[in-house]
Amino acid sequence: MLQIQNISFRLGGRALFERATLSIQEGQKIGLVGRNGTGKTTLLRLIQGDITPDNGSIEMSPRTIIGTVAQEAPAGQASLLDTVLAADTERESLLRESETATDPARIADIHTRLADTDAHSAPARAAAILSGLGFDEDAQHRPCGDYSGGWRMRVALAATLFMRPTLLLLDEPTNHLDLEAVLWLESHLAKWQGSILLVSHERGLLNRAVNEIVHLENTKLMRYTGGYDDFERIRREKLSQQSKLHTRQMAERKRIQAFIDRFRYKPTKARQAQSRIKLLEKMEPIASVIEESSLSFEFPQPDPLSPPLISLENISAGYEDVTVLRDLNMRIDMDDRIALLGANGNGKSTLIKLLADKLSPQSGKLIKSRKLKIGYFAQHQTEELKPDTTAYDHLNTLFPMAQESRLRAQLGRFGFVQSRADTKVSDLSGGEKARLLFCLMSSGHPHLMLLDEPTNHLDVDAREALVEALNIYDGAIILVSHDPHLIRLVADRLWIIDQGTCLPYDDDLDAYERSLLDARKGRRGRQSSDRSARKNSKKKQRQQRAAARAELAPLRKKSKEAEKRINDLSRKIADIEARLADPDLYASGGEDLASLQETLGGTKKERADLEYSWLEIQENLENLTSNQ
């Protein structure tokens, strides 16, 4: 199906592949792993033909159909279901042609091909995939434009899965999913009939969905049988054996060299010394085991604080006049390790924002310890990092009076040593930006850390370092994550957020996962038995959707107004920057120059504030859309 032969590829002067080889046969499911920046995504681009290798070849069977998730999320007024159905371009083309074809032979060919591809079941298949990714029947009939980028990326994934390509290329497919959808995807890929090449850092997915692991390391592709746990075990044994062989060979070389040094100039032993010299020359050296530098995190320990850190009494929270969570009664202490569970849109991020003072309660009483310090991590914060400044600059801005040595020590706790601390943010990888956010949010020695999807851009090694650091940390942790491995190793309490409430879950994560699978089976059974009844309620559903759109209209209007203002400010900034680039301005005197620079700074600040407000509005829309 796919043959990669001795490819070499350099990017920015750095070798990502040197004579790397890999073959994928029909039905093989392979997980591609390796540290961030080693070239996993680049390999997928090489396979797709977006870029070409410097040397070597990539050959593919003519019958191979590649499926990959589109980089841009689908938008527009087409419904989610129609968007997914349209991904099967052959089916769409045949259906259109069937409406106009007049030749009896061609009509027969069309219907034969539709029957061969099981086209009649396509709507049911598309609906099942969308359901697994978190869209109920009502949601499937809404326009794509009603959803935020994260939810639309789920639709893009659904469209790719619906195509049923012979070779499925997936690059971190779980980044926009919640735990419920991740479990569904694991099951779906485990039953996949075609070939898969999957880039992921999710242990569960790599253990359940693939049966081989390819490790990208030192510009080579090394293949291992089994899931990720098997790969780790085999590689550990292999490295241990290689280390032992290297040590033994070095001892043997040392012994032979000692004989040569002692006897090479003695006539009676010279011939034996010469033979040993030839033996050394022919001895193939066994490479020493040089592990990549291990990454570690270290969260500063907080000062002790009397309980409770936070208590909530009959709290309701939401956005404007819409309540997302109600009747919250809970307390958080220093030794709490809590994971929030529930489908996306149910209010997990809303609770995190409430605790982080990013959202005010609509009613009730929220009491916090007077000395409480909170660290808040969310992936969208990477957009707030200034691209032209360094990691050190960001920390220095927070603590301008701190000694440089203390700031660099804090950066070093998160892997920013030597030149990396002085590297511009624009040149950092996604994983490094995430580590910088960890560094910034923990620099004040928080008593409580609120972590909203902290692993999205971290590779497996970085995730393990995060787990270790969180388990050493003495403060409280509240965690939102779709990574079961992280939840199992860090959290000792589970809270379920569902239907506007947040309640403790008395069982473990395994029981919760089983309940999700049982609920999904129950939904499928109910959907099958109630299909005829649902058809009769279409009018009522349309009325409900119309009411929902009316409820969301004010926020959408604000969003459009903010977008228009942002565009106007961007044009103004471009105009000012063009004027500042004019040499005549500097020859005419300093008053206009100073005025323009002041106006430029104020305009940029206004745009940044508006962009932040626009993001808040979009998040509100996403939460409201998901809860309707």
N, C-alpha and C positions, 0 to 999 in steps of 0.2 A: 504493500500500500504506500509506504513512505520510506525512502532510503536517504539518509544524510551521511555523506561520505567525506571524511577528512576535511571538514570545513574550517576555515580560519576567518576571523572577523575582528577588526580593531575599531574602537570607538574613542575618539578624542585622544589618539595615541596609546590607548590602553588595550591590551589584548583581552577580549572576552572569550574567544574560542581559538584553539590551536590544534588543528588536525582532529577535531571532534567528530565522532561517528555515532549514529543511532538509527535503528530501524524499528518501524511500527507496522505490525501485521494486523489483518482484519480481526476485530474483536478484542484486541489488547487494550487494557486500561492502565495508563501510566500516570503516576504523579511526578511532577518535576519540582525538585526542591533545591535549595541553595540559599546562601545569604543574600540579603538585599544588595543590588548593584552588581551581582555576578553575571547577569545576562539572560535571565529566564524569559522576561518579556521580549527581549531582543530575539531569542530563538523562535518564539511564536511569530514574530514579524518576518523572520527569514523564511519560515515555512509557508506563510501566506504570500510571500513574494513582494511584500512592501519594501524590503531592502534585499540586497544581494550579497552573498559572502565574498570575501576577498579572494579566497581560494576554495577548492573543493566543489561539491555538487549536492543539490537537493533534488531528488527525482520522486515523482508521484505518479501513481497509477491514474490513467485517464478517467477511470470510473469513480475516482475519489471526489466526494463532495465535502468541502470544508465548511464547518459552521463555527462562527465565533460571535461573541456579543458585540454589538455596535458600540463605538466609542461615544456617540451622541444618543441621548435618550429620545425615544419617539415623542412627538408632540402633535398638536392639531386637534381637530374635532372628531376624528375617527374614534370609535369606542375601543376599549382595551381588547375586547374579543375580536373585533374586525382587524385591529392592528396585528394581532398574533396570527390570525388566519391569512393575512396578506403576505406573511413571511414565506409561505409555500407558493412561490411565484408560478410554478408549473400548474398547480391546481387552479389558481386564479385565472391564468391564461386559458386553460381548458374550459372553465366555466363560462368565461366571456365568449369564447369561440362557439360553445355549444348553443348559445342564444342566437347566433347569426349563420351558422353553417347550414348549407342546403344540400351538399353532396352526401348521399346515403352512406357511402363507404367511409367518408371522413367522420360523419356523425357516429358511426359504429366504432371507429378507432378511438374517438374521444371518450365515449362511454366505457369502452374496454379499459382504457388507460385510467380513467377515474375509478373504476372498480378495482383494478390492480393495485392502485395506491391507497385503497381504502378511504377515498375522499369523502364518502357519505358520513364517516365517523369523525371527520376533522373538527366540527364545532364542539363535539363532546370532549375530544382530546384536548383542544385548546382551553376549554373551560376547566378541565381537570388540572391542567398545568397552572393556570392562573389561580385556581383555588389553593393549590399546594403552596404557591408563593404569597398567599395572604389576601387574595381578592375574592370576596364572596360574589354571588350572582349579580346582585345589584351593582356592585363596584365594576364588574366586568362590562357593563353597558354604559358606563360614564365615559366622557371624552378623555383622551390622554392628557389634554391640556388642563384638566382639573387637578392633576397631581403634581407634586414636587419632583425635583430631579431624581431623588433617591428612589421614590416609588416607580417612576418611569423607567429607571434602569432595571427594575424587576420585570417590567413588561418586555424590555429588550432581551433579558435572559429567557423569559417565557417564549418569545418568538424564536430564539435560537434552538431551544429544546424542541419546539413544535416542528421545526424543519426536518428533524431526524437525519442530520447529516451523517455520512459514513465516517468522518473524522471530526470529532468535537474538540475544539481548542478553547479552554476556559482559563482566564487569568484572574485569580482571586474573585471567584463568583459570589462569595459570601459577604463581601464588604457592605452591601446594602440590605442584607437580610437580618431578620431577628432569629432567635433560637428556634422558634417554631418552623420557620421556612428553611433553616439550615438542616433540621432533621428530615424534612420532606425531601430536600435536594439530595441528601446522602442516600436515602432510600431509592429515589428516582434514578440516580446515576449508577447505583449498585445493580439495577435491573436493565441498564442501558444495553441495547443490542449491538451498537457500533463500537468504534475505537474512540478512546479518549486520551488526550494529553492535557493534564490538569496542573496548573500552577496554583499552589495554595500553601498557606502556613497553618491550616486547621488540621490538627492531629486526627480528630474524629472523622473528618471527610477523607483524609488520606488513608485511614485505616479501613473504612467501610466501602468507599466508592472505587478504589483502584486495587489492583493486585500486583503491581510492580512499581518500584520507585527508581527514578533516574536522578542522580545527584550531580549537580553542576558545581565542580570544584576544580580550581587550578586549571581553568580553560578546557577541561575534559568532561565528558558525560559518562558517569559510572552507573551501571545498572544493577539493581538488587531485586530479588524476588520477595513478594509479600507487601504488606502495608508499611506505614511509617514506623511503627514499633519494631517490626521485624528488621527494617533498614537500620534503625539505630543500634539494635543488638548486634547485627552482623558486622556493621562498620566498626563498632567498638571492639569486637573480637579481632577483626582484621588489623586494625591499628595496633592493638596489643601484640599480635603475632609479629607484625612488621617491626615493631620496636624491639622485641626480643631478638629477632634475626639480625637486626642492625647491630645491637649490642654484642651478639656472639661474633659477628663478622669482624667488628672493630677489634675485639680481643684477639682473634686469629691473625689479623693483619699486624697487630702490635707484636705478637709472638714471632711471626715470620720475619718482620723487620729487625727485631732484636737479634735473630740468628744471622741475618745478612750483615748487620753492623759489626757483629763480633768476629765473623769468619771470612768475610769477602777478600781480605788481603792475606790470608794464610794459605800457602800453596796446597796443603793437604785437604782443605775445605773449600777452596775457591770454586770448584765445579758445582758443589752442592749449593753454595751461595748464589751462583748464577742461575741455577734452576729455580730457586725460590724467588729471585727477582722476576723471572718470567711468569711464575705463578701469580705474583702480586699484580703484574700487568694485565693478566688475563682475568683476574677476579672481578666480576661485575659488582660494582658497589650497590648495596641495598640502601635505598634512600632512608634517611632518618625521618621520623614522624614529626612533622612540623605542623602543629595545629594552628588554625587561624586564631588570632588573638581573641581570647574569651571576653565577652561583653558582660559588664555587671552594672547594676543600678544600686543606688544607696539613698534611701529617703532619710533625711535628717529626723532624729527622734524628737517628739514634742515634749514639752514640760507637762507633768501630771496636772490633771484638771478634775475637780470634783464632779460627780454625775448629778443630773444628766447634762450632756452637752447641749441637747436640743429636746424640747418637748412640744408636741402638737396637740391642741385640744379643739376638737370639732372644726378643723380647718377645711375650708373649701378653696380651690384654686383653679384658675383657668385664664382665659384671654378675653379681655373686654367683658362682654355680657354672657359669654359662654363658659359654663363650668365644666372642667374636665375631670377633676377629682373632688370628692365631697366626704364629709364625716371622717377626716383623718385624725386618728387618736393614736399616738405612738411616742416613743422616746428613744433617744440614741445615746449610748454610753461609750466610753473610751475603748472598751474591749469588743465592740460590735463589729462583725464582719458580715455585711448583708448584701445579697444579690437580689436585684429587682427583676422579676420575671413577668412575662406577658407580651402579647403581640405588639408590634410597632403601632403607634397611634393610640394606645390605651392610656398613656400618661406617664410612662417611666421618666422620660426627659423632663416632663412638667414637674414631677416631684423633685428631681435633681436640681432644677432651676429654682424651685421654691426654697430648698435648703441652702442653695448657694447665694441667696439674696438677688437672683436675677429676675425673680417674679414675686410680687407681693400677694399675700393671701386675700381672697375676696371676703372671707369672713372667718371667724374663729380666732384662736389665740396661739401664737407661735412664740415660745420663750427660748432664748439662747443664753448660754453662759456668757458673762460679761467679758471674759478673757479669751473666748473661743476664737481660734484661727482656723479658717477653712481653705483647703486647696481644691480647685475645680478644674477638671480636665474634660475637654470635649474636642472632637476632631475638627470642627469648624473653626476652632481657634487658630489653626495653621494659617488661615486666610488673614488673620490679624497680625501675623509676624511681618516685620518690615524687610522686604527682600534685599535691600541694599545695605543692611547693617548685619553685623556678626552676632554669633551667639553671646559673646562676651558683652557686646554693646547692649543687647536686650537685658541682660542681668544687671549691668551697670546702671541702666536707666531706672530699674526698680530700687537699687540700693546705691545711690550716687556717693554716699559717704563711706561705703565699705572699702576695706583694703583690697587691692587687686589680688593678693594671694588668697584671700578668703573667697572671692568670687570665682577664681580659677579652680579652687578646691571643690566648690559646689558644682561647677561644670564638669570637672573630672569624675564626679560621682556618677555621671550619666554618659560617660564615654567621650566627652569633649576634651581631649588632651592635646597638648601642643598646638599644631596649626589648625586643627578642627575647630577650636574655640574662636579662632580669628577668621574663619571662613564665612563668606556672605551667606545669608539664609537662602538666597536664590540658587546657590550651588550645593545645598544640602539635599539629601535624599528624603523621601517621605518618612522613612523610619527615623532619620536623624531629626527631622522637624518634630516628630512625635516625642522623641527623647528630650528635645529642647523644651517642649511644653511641660513635660514631667519635671524638668529641672526648675523652670520658672515657677510652677504652681506649688512646688514643695520648698522653695527657698526660704519661706517665712516660718518653717517648722510648724506646719498645720497640725491641729489636733484631730481633724476630720478631713479625709480625702474623698471627694466625689468624682467618680470615674465613669464617664459616659463613652462606651465603646473604645477602650484604651488600646486595643490590639490591632486595629485595622491596618496599620502600615508597618507592623512589626513582623520580622521573620521569626522562625521557630526559636532560634537561639535567644533573640531579644525577648520573646514571650516568656521563656524559661527564666531569664534574668529578672523580668518583671515579677513573676510569681515569687521568686526567692526574696526579692526586695520587699514585696508586700507582706510576706509572712514574717519578716524580721521587724517590720515597722510596728511601733507600739500604739499608734493611734487608731481611730475608728475608720472604717472603709465602707462606703456604699457604692455598689458596682452595678453598672448596666453593661452586659456583654452578650454576644451571640456565640461565644466560645465556651463550650461545656467544660473543656479541660481547665480553663482559667477559673471558672466558677467552682468546680469541684475542689481545686487545690487552695483557693483563697477564702471562699465564703463558708461560714458555719451556720448562717441563718438565711432563709429564703422568704421574700415577701412577694405575693402575687398581686399584680395590678390588673384589674379586669372590671369592666362595666362601671367605671368611676370610683371604685373602692380600692384600698390597699390593705391586705390582710396577711398575717403570718401564714406560712405553709409549713405544716408540721412534719411532712415527710421529706425525703431527699430528692436530689435532682433526677435520679433514675426513675423514681416513682412519678415525678412530674412529666418526664419524657414519655413514659408509658401512658399516662393519662391523655397526653396530646395525641398520641397515635390512636388510642381507643376513640377519642372524640372525633378524629378525622374519619375513622371507619363508620362511626355512627352518622356523621354528616352525609357520607356517600350513600348510606342506606336510605336516609330520609330524603335525600335529593332524588333518588331513583323512584321512590314511592309517591313523592309529592309533585312530580314534574307536571302532571296534568293540572293540578290545582294552581301551580304557579303561573301557568299560561293564562288562567282566567283572571289573574290579579295584575296583569301588565299595566292596565290603565291606572290603577291605584299606585303602582310603583312609580310610574311616570309623574304622577302628581306629587308624590313624596320627593322625587328627585328635583322637581321644579321648586318645591318649598325649600329644599336644602340649598339649591343654588341661590335662591333669594336671600337666605340667611347669610350666605357667604359673600353676597354682593358688596357690602360696605368694605370688607377687607380687600377684596379684589380691586375695588376702585382706588383704595389707598395705595395698593401695590402698583397700579398703573400710573398714578400720579407721581409716586416716588421714582419709578423708572424714567418717566418723562423728565423730571427734574434732574436726575442723575445724568441723563444724556445731554441736557442743556448745560450743566456744569462741566461736563467733559469737553464739550465744544468750546466753552469759555476758557478752560485751562489750556486747550490746544492753541487757541488764539493768543493767549498771553505768552505761552512758551515760544510761539513763533515770533512775537514782537521782541521777546528777550534775546532771541537768536540774531536779531538785526544789529550789525555793527554800528549803524548810525545812532542807535539809542545810547550807546556808551560815549559817543563823541559829543552828544548834546548836553550833557550835564547829569547830575545824580538824582534830581528830584523825581523825574518820571521813572527812573530805574527803581528807586526805593519804593515808590508807590505801587509799581507793577509787581514787585516781589512780595510786598505785603498783601496785595490783592490775591496773588497766586496762592500764598500760604493759606489765607482765609478760605478761598474757594476749594482748595484741596481738603481742608478740614471739614467743610460743609458737605462735600461729596462723600467723604469717609463716614460721617455721621449718618447720612442718608442711606448709604449702602448697608450699614449695620441695621438701621431701622427696617430696610427692605427685607433683609435676611430674617429678622424677627417676625415680620408679617408673613413671609413664606412659611416659616415654621408653624406659625399659628394656623395658617390655612391647611397645612399638612395634618396637624393634629385634629382640626375640626372635620376635615374631609374623612379622615380615618375613623372618627367616632360617630359618623352619621350612618 
